[in-house]
Amino acid sequence: MKNQWVSFRILDVYIPDPLKILMDLHGRDILQGKVIDLSDNGTEKEAFLVVEVEGMAQPVIVPAGRILDPA
């Protein structure tokens, strides 16, 4: 099999940790979603947004201060 191209699922990788692979490949990708809830910390910079992203099974939580320009 040496020098042959192969296909496999990320979850089947033994080393490195599959999370490391995802971060290396997609850590700087930009996601878009709809805000469905937010925390109430009193200041906008410290608030967290709950965002629904198409294709993801559960919403993601993002610090409000890390949101890029509105989509």
HELIX and SHEET records of a PDB file:
HELIX    1   1 ILE A   10  ASP A   12  5                                   3    
HELIX    2   2 PRO A   18  HIS A   26  1                                   9    
HELIX    3   3 GLU A   44  GLU A   46  5                                   3    
HELIX    4   4 ALA A   64  ARG A   66  5                                   3    
SHEET    1   A 3 LYS A  34  LEU A  38  0                                        
SHEET    2   A 3 PHE A  48  GLU A  52 -1                                        
SHEET    3   A 3 VAL A  60  PRO A  63 -1                                        
END                                                                             
